[in-house]
Amino acid sequence: MLTLAFMGFGAGLLALTAWAWTPDRPRRQLEARWLASPEDMVTVAGERLHLRDSGRDGPGRDRPAIIMLHGFGASLHTWEPWAAALADRYRVIRYDLSGFGLSPPRASGDYSLAADVAQLAALMDTLGVARATLVGSSMGGKVAWHFAARFPHRVEKLVLIAPDGFARAGQRYGEAPRVGPALALMTVFLPKPLLRANLASAYADPARLTDLVVTRYHDLMLAPGARAAMIDRLRQAVLEDPATLLPRLTMPVLLIWGDRDRLIPVSHAEDYLRLLPDARLVRFPALGHLPHEEAPEQSLPALESFLGR
């Protein structure tokens, strides 16, 4: 009986492993589904990046540029509803940071904040953008405000959606976080139902998380080397005390936050308001960590109003 029990356990374990095992997907297959045009793959400072650059042909003059930076695990597709609504008045640029979406992992293996800031500067140089409004979500918000602190002359305005940057429980400034072995298993095990449950925590109303969005996130996380790059990025996510940097940001700043954000609580907004010289906060009581993705039509007017100031 004991032998039969172990045999049954072994069969169940094999079935579970087969269900959960998720190898990388071929890049050609992913590009066929998620790349709008081969021209959207560009080389910036020796690195291949996936970007979309719309609204460049403004009538009679160059349109103001907006650059959008996505959060951890996301891609430029998270901005599509906002980008479509703004492209008739602005040049809207959004791109996949290295190791996310269709942008391949960095050959150097450097996923530090300094490397992301340098990449954004190189991207603006490559596209001929001297100055832009930056819009950043979560991790992308952290990249945006660090860029603004280093290159204030290149930032017209700053829009931060539940931005990362302040230490939370278990974090310390100046120290690399510990990434446990359980999280590293995602490089070989990432079943879609598990990812859906994780993504749902970023929405106040999980019913708004569509199958298409889950499939997109899942597909792009299975890009060759993407999951290993995500783990490397987490291990290199050293926080610098914002109190030394945020007071340098003299450009207008808009903070957008969902009151039902379970990942970076809206209480963090007070830390930003306390340190930023020119900032205002717009809160959405019924939204979570990704207002631009969960309810783009509801959250967009706050951005449009700020851009038109």
C-alpha positions as CSV (number, residue, x, y, z in Angstrom):
1,M,0.0,0.0,0.0
2,L,2.8,2.4,0.9
3,T,4.5,1.6,-2.5
4,L,1.2,2.4,-4.3
5,A,0.8,5.6,-2.4
6,F,4.3,6.8,-3.4
7,M,3.6,5.8,-7.0
8,G,0.4,7.9,-6.9
9,F,2.3,10.8,-5.4
10,G,5.0,10.5,-8.0
11,A,2.5,10.5,-10.8
12,G,0.8,13.5,-9.3
13,L,4.1,15.4,-9.0
14,L,5.0,14.6,-12.6
15,A,1.6,15.8,-13.8
16,L,1.9,19.0,-11.8
17,T,5.4,19.6,-13.1
18,A,4.2,19.0,-16.7
19,W,1.3,21.5,-16.1
20,A,3.6,24.2,-14.6
21,W,6.7,23.8,-16.8
22,T,6.8,26.8,-19.2
23,P,9.8,27.0,-21.5
24,D,10.8,30.1,-23.4
25,R,8.8,30.9,-26.6
26,P,10.7,31.4,-29.9
27,R,11.2,35.1,-30.6
28,R,9.8,34.8,-34.1
29,Q,6.5,33.5,-32.7
30,L,6.2,36.4,-30.2
31,E,7.1,39.0,-32.8
32,A,4.5,37.7,-35.2
33,R,1.8,38.3,-32.5
34,W,3.0,41.4,-30.6
35,L,5.3,43.4,-33.0
36,A,3.3,45.9,-35.0
37,S,6.0,46.6,-37.5
38,P,9.7,45.4,-38.1
39,E,10.6,49.1,-38.0
40,D,9.6,49.2,-34.3
41,M,12.8,47.3,-33.4
42,V,15.6,49.9,-33.2
43,T,19.2,49.9,-32.1
44,V,20.0,52.4,-29.3
45,A,23.6,52.5,-28.0
46,G,24.3,49.0,-29.3
47,E,21.1,47.5,-27.8
48,R,18.0,46.4,-29.6
49,L,14.8,48.0,-28.3
50,H,11.2,47.6,-29.1
51,L,9.4,50.9,-29.4
52,R,6.4,52.7,-30.9
53,D,6.7,56.3,-31.9
54,S,3.4,57.8,-33.0
55,G,2.0,61.3,-33.7
56,R,5.2,62.6,-35.2
57,D,3.5,64.4,-38.0
58,G,2.0,67.4,-36.3
59,P,0.5,70.1,-38.5
60,G,2.9,73.0,-39.1
61,R,5.2,72.3,-36.2
62,D,6.9,69.7,-34.1
63,R,4.5,68.2,-31.6
64,P,5.5,68.1,-27.9
65,A,7.0,64.7,-27.0
66,I,5.8,62.3,-24.4
67,I,7.8,59.3,-23.4
68,M,6.1,56.5,-21.5
69,L,7.9,54.0,-19.2
70,H,6.2,50.8,-18.1
71,G,6.4,49.0,-14.8
72,F,8.0,45.7,-13.8
73,G,6.9,42.8,-15.9
74,A,4.9,45.0,-18.3
75,S,5.6,46.2,-21.8
76,L,4.8,49.2,-24.0
77,H,1.4,47.7,-24.7
78,T,0.2,48.8,-21.3
79,W,0.1,52.4,-22.7
80,E,-1.9,51.7,-25.9
81,P,-5.2,53.3,-24.9
82,W,-3.6,56.4,-23.6
83,A,-1.2,56.6,-26.6
84,A,-4.1,56.3,-29.1
85,A,-6.0,59.1,-27.4
86,L,-2.9,61.5,-27.3
87,A,-1.3,60.9,-30.7
88,D,-3.4,63.5,-32.5
89,R,-1.8,66.2,-30.4
90,Y,1.5,64.8,-29.2
91,R,4.4,62.7,-30.3
92,V,4.0,59.6,-28.1
93,I,7.0,57.3,-27.6
94,R,6.8,54.2,-25.5
95,Y,9.3,51.4,-25.4
96,D,10.1,48.1,-23.7
97,L,13.0,48.4,-21.2
98,S,15.7,45.9,-21.8
99,G,14.7,42.4,-20.8
100,F,10.9,43.2,-20.9
101,G,8.4,42.8,-23.7
102,L,10.2,42.3,-27.1
103,S,13.4,44.1,-26.0
104,P,16.1,41.4,-25.6
105,P,18.0,41.1,-22.3
106,R,21.2,43.3,-21.9
107,A,24.3,41.5,-23.0
108,S,26.1,43.3,-20.1
109,G,23.7,41.9,-17.6
110,D,23.5,45.4,-16.0
111,Y,20.0,46.2,-14.9
112,S,20.9,48.9,-12.5
113,L,18.9,52.1,-12.3
114,A,21.9,54.0,-13.7
115,A,21.8,51.8,-16.8
116,D,18.1,52.4,-17.4
117,V,18.6,56.2,-17.0
118,A,21.5,56.1,-19.5
119,Q,19.4,54.1,-21.9
120,L,16.6,56.6,-21.8
121,A,19.1,59.4,-22.5
122,A,20.5,57.5,-25.5
123,L,17.0,56.8,-26.8
124,M,16.1,60.5,-26.7
125,D,19.4,61.2,-28.6
126,T,18.7,58.5,-31.2
127,L,15.2,59.8,-31.8
128,G,16.2,63.5,-31.8
129,V,14.2,64.4,-28.8
130,A,15.9,67.2,-26.8
131,R,13.1,67.6,-24.2
132,A,10.0,65.6,-23.3
133,T,7.3,65.0,-20.7
134,L,8.0,61.7,-19.0
135,V,5.2,59.4,-17.9
136,G,6.3,56.5,-15.7
137,S,4.4,53.7,-13.9
138,S,5.7,52.0,-10.8
139,M,9.3,50.9,-11.7
140,G,9.1,53.1,-14.8
141,G,8.2,56.0,-12.5
142,K,11.3,55.4,-10.6
143,V,13.4,55.5,-13.8
144,A,11.6,58.7,-14.9
145,W,12.2,60.7,-11.7
146,H,15.8,59.6,-11.4
147,F,16.3,60.7,-15.0
148,A,14.7,64.0,-14.2
149,A,17.0,64.5,-11.2
150,R,20.1,63.9,-13.4
151,F,18.9,65.6,-16.6
152,P,16.3,68.3,-15.5
153,H,16.9,70.3,-18.6
154,R,15.5,67.4,-20.7
155,V,12.2,67.0,-18.8
156,E,9.3,69.4,-19.5
157,K,6.9,67.8,-17.1
158,L,6.8,64.6,-15.0
159,V,3.9,62.2,-14.5
160,L,4.3,59.5,-11.9
161,I,1.8,56.7,-11.6
162,A,2.2,54.9,-8.2
163,P,6.0,55.3,-8.6
164,D,8.5,53.1,-6.9
165,G,11.4,54.6,-5.0
166,F,10.8,54.7,-1.2
167,A,11.8,51.8,0.9
168,R,9.1,49.5,2.2
169,A,9.0,46.8,4.8
170,G,12.1,44.6,4.5
171,Q,14.0,47.1,2.3
172,R,16.9,49.3,3.1
173,Y,18.5,52.1,1.1
174,G,21.8,51.3,-0.4
175,E,21.4,47.5,-0.1
176,A,20.5,44.9,-2.8
177,P,17.4,43.0,-2.0
178,R,17.4,39.2,-1.4
179,V,15.7,37.2,-4.0
180,G,14.7,33.8,-2.7
181,P,15.0,30.5,-4.6
182,A,11.2,30.2,-4.9
183,L,11.0,33.3,-7.0
184,A,13.9,32.1,-9.2
185,L,11.7,29.1,-10.1
186,M,9.7,31.3,-12.4
187,T,12.4,30.9,-15.0
188,V,11.1,27.4,-15.6
189,F,7.6,27.4,-14.0
190,L,5.2,30.1,-15.0
191,P,1.7,28.7,-15.7
192,K,-0.8,31.2,-16.9
193,P,-3.3,30.8,-14.0
194,L,-0.6,31.6,-11.5
195,L,0.4,34.7,-13.5
196,R,-3.3,35.8,-13.7
197,A,-3.6,35.6,-9.9
198,N,-0.5,37.8,-9.6
199,L,-1.7,40.3,-12.1
200,A,-5.1,40.5,-10.5
201,S,-3.5,42.0,-7.4
202,A,-2.6,45.1,-9.4
203,Y,-6.3,45.7,-10.2
204,A,-8.9,47.0,-7.8
205,D,-11.5,45.1,-9.9
206,P,-10.0,41.8,-11.2
207,A,-13.0,41.4,-13.5
208,R,-11.4,44.2,-15.7
209,L,-8.3,42.0,-16.3
210,T,-9.1,40.5,-19.7
211,D,-7.9,37.2,-21.1
212,L,-6.1,39.1,-23.8
213,V,-4.1,41.2,-21.3
214,V,-3.2,38.1,-19.3
215,T,-2.1,36.3,-22.5
216,R,0.0,39.3,-23.6
217,Y,1.8,39.5,-20.2
218,H,2.3,35.7,-20.3
219,D,3.6,35.5,-23.8
220,L,6.1,38.3,-23.4
221,M,7.4,37.0,-20.1
222,L,8.3,33.8,-22.0
223,A,10.5,35.7,-24.5
224,P,14.0,34.2,-24.6
225,G,15.9,35.2,-21.5
226,A,13.2,37.5,-20.2
227,R,12.5,35.8,-16.9
228,A,16.2,35.4,-16.0
229,A,16.6,39.1,-16.8
230,M,13.7,39.9,-14.4
231,I,15.4,38.0,-11.6
232,D,18.7,39.8,-12.3
233,R,16.9,43.2,-12.3
234,L,15.3,42.4,-8.9
235,R,18.7,41.4,-7.5
236,Q,20.2,44.7,-8.7
237,A,17.3,46.9,-7.5
238,V,19.3,49.0,-5.0
239,L,17.3,52.0,-3.7
240,E,18.8,55.5,-3.2
241,D,17.2,57.7,-0.5
242,P,14.7,59.9,-2.4
243,A,15.2,62.7,0.1
244,T,18.5,63.6,-1.6
245,L,17.1,63.6,-5.1
246,L,13.4,64.6,-5.2
247,P,14.0,68.3,-4.1
248,R,15.9,68.8,-7.3
249,L,12.8,68.2,-9.5
250,T,11.6,71.8,-10.1
251,M,9.5,70.9,-13.1
252,P,5.7,70.4,-12.6
253,V,4.9,66.9,-11.4
254,L,1.6,65.0,-11.4
255,L,1.1,62.0,-9.1
256,I,-1.6,59.6,-10.1
257,W,-2.6,56.9,-7.6
258,G,-5.4,54.4,-7.1
259,D,-6.7,54.3,-3.5
260,R,-7.0,50.5,-3.8
261,D,-3.3,50.0,-4.8
262,R,-2.1,46.9,-2.9
263,L,1.4,47.0,-4.3
264,I,2.5,50.6,-3.5
265,P,-0.1,52.1,-1.2
266,V,-1.4,55.6,-1.8
267,S,0.1,56.6,1.6
268,H,3.4,56.8,-0.2
269,A,2.1,59.8,-2.1
270,E,2.6,62.0,1.0
271,D,6.3,61.2,0.9
272,Y,6.5,62.6,-2.7
273,L,4.4,65.6,-2.0
274,R,6.5,66.5,1.0
275,L,9.8,66.5,-1.0
276,L,8.7,67.7,-4.5
277,P,8.7,71.5,-5.0
278,D,5.9,71.5,-7.6
279,A,3.6,68.5,-7.4
280,R,-0.1,67.7,-7.3
281,L,-1.9,64.4,-6.6
282,V,-4.9,62.9,-8.3
283,R,-6.4,59.9,-6.6
284,F,-8.9,57.4,-8.0
285,P,-10.9,55.7,-5.2
286,A,-12.0,52.7,-7.2
287,L,-8.7,51.8,-9.0
288,G,-5.6,49.9,-8.1
289,H,-1.9,49.9,-9.1
290,L,-2.4,50.4,-12.9
291,P,-5.0,53.1,-13.4
292,H,-3.9,53.7,-17.0
293,E,-4.5,50.0,-17.8
294,E,-7.4,49.1,-15.5
295,A,-9.6,52.2,-16.5
296,P,-7.8,54.2,-19.2
297,E,-10.9,56.3,-20.1
298,Q,-11.4,57.2,-16.4
299,S,-7.7,58.1,-15.7
300,L,-6.8,59.8,-18.9
301,P,-8.5,63.2,-18.3
302,A,-6.2,63.9,-15.3
303,L,-3.2,63.5,-17.6
304,E,-4.7,65.6,-20.4
305,S,-5.6,68.4,-17.9
306,F,-2.0,68.4,-16.6
307,L,-0.5,68.4,-20.0
308,G,-2.6,71.4,-21.0
309,R,-1.6,73.5,-18.1
